[in-house]
């Protein structure tokens, strides 16, 4: 499985949080409010490809009930970073007992945020091979962020067959990119970038911009009610560091395909690193049994 650096995940977190589709987020919160009113136990959420816990930090404060989150990632260093960042983010925290958590990369922790308890368990699992085990766990909601465009179409099919709980996934890349002002090389750089994105990220050839439609179609076949909404990054002057990193990464990926002359990718990288504005397309999805 592909892993990402903690500094890249930190750099993108603010843009990720503000870009979520508000309509779908409200649907999810309404569903969780109904679930919370029907049970005495905490709401159970499993977050796939959790990275440093950004998805929890975005959603958990909006849920007016105690919660139990299971953060699942392949990279133990990201899980360690997640625990550290979550403990810093919380108003206070209580270390959990590790005796019953032999599969955990570290002790679970109870966070207290806005007077609500959030119990967090960290699981190091390879989602390319351990998916059925993860999805067999009881959950009120499965979540993921910026994840499904990295996995293969075959894996998405396997996931949809195994899914039993509602799914809320945000920030799936849809292939739309707009840089301002426009440049003649934008189109060929984007085409090369899409070619690179289709490479194997540990799950087989990645679905890339086709992922969300694939997910939507298969879940509807399973009897889920599926709603989607756009969640583009709208980056401006205050996002200059993110824009520069994004331009560098895009140009590097395009160059690796050898579909674009190296001089073109270098020129594009310099130009776009100084861009004042760009739009990167994403979509969110909420699926629940009808």
C-alpha positions in Angstrom: 0.0 0.0 0.0 1.1 3.5 -0.7 1.9 5.7 2.3 2.1 9.5 2.6 4.4 11.7 4.6 3.0 13.4 7.7 4.0 16.8 6.5 2.0 16.4 3.3 -1.1 15.2 5.3 -0.7 18.2 7.6 -0.3 20.6 4.8 -3.5 19.5 3.1 -5.7 19.2 6.3 -7.1 22.7 6.4 -8.1 22.5 2.7 -9.6 19.0 3.2 -11.7 20.1 6.1 -13.2 23.2 4.5 -13.8 21.5 1.2 -16.2 18.8 2.4 -19.6 18.9 0.9 -21.9 20.5 3.5 -25.1 18.9 2.3 -23.7 15.4 2.5 -22.0 16.1 5.8 -25.4 17.3 7.3 -27.0 14.0 6.0 -24.3 12.0 7.8 -24.7 14.0 11.0 -28.5 13.6 10.9 -28.1 9.8 10.5 -25.6 9.7 13.4 -28.0 11.8 15.6 -30.7 9.2 15.0 -28.3 6.3 15.8 -27.1 8.1 18.9 -30.7 8.5 20.2 -31.3 4.8 19.8 -28.3 3.3 21.6 -26.7 3.8 25.0 -23.3 2.8 23.8 -20.9 5.2 21.8 -21.4 5.5 18.1 -18.9 3.1 16.3 -16.9 4.5 13.4 -14.2 2.8 11.4 -11.9 5.0 9.3 -10.0 3.4 6.4 -6.6 4.7 5.4 -6.8 7.0 8.4 -3.3 8.6 8.0 -2.8 11.0 11.0 -6.5 11.1 12.0 -7.7 14.1 9.9 -11.0 12.6 9.2 -11.7 12.2 12.9 -10.7 15.7 13.7 -13.0 17.0 11.0 -16.1 14.9 11.9 -16.0 14.0 15.5 -16.5 17.5 17.0 -19.8 17.7 15.0 -21.3 14.6 16.5 -23.2 15.2 19.7 -22.7 11.8 21.2 -19.8 9.8 22.6 -17.9 7.9 19.9 -15.6 5.0 19.4 -13.3 5.3 16.4 -11.1 2.6 14.9 -8.3 4.1 12.8 -7.0 1.7 10.2 -3.7 2.3 8.3 -0.9 0.2 6.9 1.9 2.6 8.0 2.7 2.3 11.7 4.5 5.7 11.6 1.3 7.4 10.5 -0.6 5.7 13.3 1.9 6.9 15.8 1.7 10.4 14.4 -2.1 10.1 14.6 -2.1 9.4 18.3 0.3 12.2 19.0 -1.7 14.7 16.9 -5.1 13.6 18.4 -3.8 13.9 22.0 -2.6 17.4 21.2 -5.9 18.3 19.5 -8.0 17.0 22.4 -8.9 19.1 25.4 -7.5 16.2 27.4 -6.9 12.5 27.0 -6.7 9.3 29.0 -4.4 6.4 28.0 -6.2 3.1 27.6 -5.2 -0.4 28.7 -3.2 -2.2 26.0 -3.7 -5.7 27.5 -6.6 -6.7 25.2 -5.2 -5.0 22.1 -2.5 -7.2 20.7 -3.2 -6.1 17.1 -2.9 -2.4 18.0 0.3 -0.6 17.1 -0.1 1.3 20.4 -2.4 1.8 23.3 -5.9 3.0 22.6 -6.8 6.4 24.0 -9.9 8.2 25.2 -10.0 11.8 24.0 -12.2 14.5 25.6 -13.2 17.2 23.1 -16.0 19.7 23.8 -17.0 17.6 26.9 -17.6 14.5 24.7 -15.6 11.3 25.0 -14.0 9.9 21.8 -12.5 6.4 22.3 -9.8 5.7 19.7 -8.2 2.4 18.7 -5.3 2.2 16.3 -5.0 -0.8 13.9 -2.2 -1.5 11.6 -3.7 -3.5 8.8 -3.1 -4.0 5.0 -6.4 -3.1 3.4 -5.3 -4.8 0.2 -5.5 -8.2 2.1 -7.3 -7.6 5.4 -10.4 -5.9 4.1 -12.9 -8.6 5.0 -11.6 -8.8 8.6 -12.0 -5.0 9.0 -15.5 -4.9 7.5 -16.6 -7.8 9.7 -16.3 -5.6 12.7 -19.5 -4.0 14.0 -19.8 -0.4 13.0 -22.4 2.4 12.6 -20.4 4.1 9.9 -17.4 3.4 7.7 -15.4 6.5 6.7 -12.5 7.3 4.4 -10.9 10.4 3.0 -8.9 10.9 -0.2 -8.7 7.1 -0.4 -10.8 5.4 -3.1 -9.1 7.0 -6.1 -5.9 5.1 -4.9 -7.4 1.6 -5.0 -8.1 -0.7 -7.9 -11.5 -1.3 -9.5 -11.4 -4.9 -8.5 -10.8 -3.9 -4.9 -13.8 -1.5 -5.0 -15.9 -4.5 -6.2 -14.6 -6.6 -3.3 -15.3 -3.7 -0.9 -18.9 -3.2 -2.1 -19.7 -6.9 -1.7 -18.4 -6.9 1.9 -19.8 -3.6 3.0 -22.6 -3.9 5.6 -22.6 -0.5 7.3 -23.3 3.0 5.9 -20.3 4.6 4.1 -19.2 8.2 4.2 -16.2 8.9 2.0 -14.9 12.4 1.2 -12.4 14.0 -1.2 -12.2 11.3 -3.8 -10.3 12.9 -6.7 -12.4 13.3 -9.9 -9.8 14.4 -12.4 -10.8 18.0 -12.8 -8.0 20.5 -12.4 -8.1 24.2 -13.2 -5.0 26.4 -12.8 -5.1 30.2 -13.2 -4.2 31.8 -15.4 -4.4 28.9 -17.9 -1.3 27.7 -19.8 -1.1 25.7 -23.0 0.8 22.9 -21.2 -1.9 22.4 -18.6 -3.8 19.7 -20.6 -0.8 17.5 -21.5 0.5 17.7 -17.9 -2.9 16.7 -16.6 -3.2 13.8 -19.0 0.3 12.5 -18.0 -0.6 12.9 -14.3 -3.8 10.8 -14.8 -1.7 8.1 -16.5 0.7 8.1 -13.5 -2.2 8.0 -11.1 -3.5 4.8 -12.6 -0.3 3.0 -11.5 -0.5 0.4 -8.8 -0.7 1.9 -5.3 -0.6 -1.5 -3.6 -4.1 -2.6 -4.6 -3.6 -3.1 -8.3 -4.0 -0.5 -11.0 -5.6 2.5 -9.3 -9.2 3.5 -10.3 -8.2 7.2 -10.1 -10.9 9.6 -11.3 -13.2 6.7 -12.1 -13.4 5.5 -8.5 -16.4 7.4 -7.3 -18.7 6.5 -10.2 -17.7 2.9 -9.8 -18.4 3.0 -6.1 -21.7 4.7 -6.6 -22.9 2.2 -9.3 -21.9 -0.9 -7.3 -23.5 0.3 -4.1 -26.7 1.1 -5.8 -26.7 -2.5 -7.1 -26.4 -3.7 -3.5 -29.5 -1.8 -2.5 -27.8 1.3 -0.9 -29.3 4.7 -1.3 -26.3 6.8 -2.6 -25.9 10.5 -2.6 -22.9 12.4 -3.9 -21.7 16.0 -3.9 -18.7 18.0 -5.1 -16.0 18.9 -2.7 -13.3 20.7 -4.7 -10.2 22.3 -3.3 -10.5 26.0 -4.0 -7.0 27.1 -3.3 -5.9 30.8 -3.1 -3.2 33.0 -1.9 -3.4 31.7 1.7 -2.7 28.2 0.4 0.6 29.1 -1.3 2.6 26.3 0.4 0.0 23.7 -0.6 -0.2 25.0 -4.2 3.6 24.9 -4.5 3.8 21.3 -3.1 0.9 20.2 -5.4 2.6 21.7 -8.5 5.9 20.0 -7.7 4.2 16.6 -7.1 2.1 16.8 -10.2 5.1 17.8 -12.4 7.2 15.0 -10.9 4.5 12.4 -11.6 4.0 13.7 -15.1 7.7 13.5 -15.8 7.9 9.9 -14.6 5.5 8.8 -17.3 7.8 10.2 -20.0 4.7 11.3 -21.9 5.7 15.0 -21.7 9.1 16.5 -22.5 11.2 17.1 -19.3 11.6 20.7 -20.2 7.8 21.1 -20.3 7.3 19.6 -16.9 10.1 21.7 -15.4 8.7 24.9 -16.8 5.2 24.0 -15.7 6.4 23.2 -12.2 8.1 26.6 -11.8 5.0 28.4 -13.3 2.4 26.6 -11.2 4.5 26.7 -7.9 3.9 30.5 -8.1 0.2 30.3 -9.0 -2.2 32.4 -7.0 -5.2 30.2 -7.5 -6.2 26.7 -8.6 -9.2 24.2 -8.3 -8.7 20.5 -7.7 -11.8 18.5 -8.2 -13.1 16.0 -5.5 -16.4 14.4 -4.7 -18.0 13.1 -1.5 -20.4 10.1 -1.1 -22.8 8.9 1.5 -24.4 5.5 1.1 -27.0 3.9 3.4 -29.3 0.9 3.0 -32.7 2.0 1.8 
